[in-house]
Amino acid sequence: MDRAARIDQALAKRNYSPVLRLRIEKLLDGIEDRERLRCCNSGCFVCVQELLAILAEVEGGEAAASP
């Protein structure tokens, strides 16, 4: 499964819009710095903890897909 499909699958599992795929891709590609993501417990629409969980899930899938 390609990366875009894994991202879409992870978003769908959490009932998040596929529109977030671009942000996830930017985080995975290092365009957006994931070290700057901090949970502030303010009830964000998409908590950074969920973004980090999606990143881990997609990266775990990449590791599993590698020979």
N, C-alpha and C positions, 0 to 999 in steps of 0.2 A: 504494500500500500504506500502510495507516495505521501510526502509530507503534508500537502494541502488536504488530502483526504483524512489523514490522521488528525489534523487540526480541526477540520469540520466535524469529525466524529466526536472529539473531545468536547467541542462546543455544544453539539447537539445533546450529548449525554447530560449536560448541565442546563439545558434549555436556554443557551445563550445564542444570540444572533450570529450568523456567519460573517456579519460585518466586522466582527472582532478578529477575524483571521488575519487581516493586515497588521493589526497591532501585535498579535502573537508572532507573525513572521518577522516583524521588525525587532522584536525581543530576541528571537532565535538567531537572527542574522547579526546582532550586535549594533544595529542602527539605534535602537533605544536601549539604554543601560538598565539591565534588570536589577543592578545593585541599588538603584535609586527608588525601587519599588518598596514602599513601607506601608504596612497596614496601620491605619489611624483609628480603626473601630468607629468610623463615622457612618457606616451603613451605605457605602458606595454602591452604585448600580452593579458594578463588577468589582468585587474585593480583590486586592492585589494577591491575597492568599490563593484565590481561585486561579488567577493568572499564572502564578508560580506552579500551581498543581497541574495546570494544562501544559505548561512548558515541560515539566518533569515527565508527564505522560507522553508527550510527543517525542521528547528526546529519548525516553525509554524505548519507544517504538523504533526510533532510528537505530539504536544500539542493537535491538533484536533483529532488525532487517539487515544489518551489516554482516558480512561473512566472517 
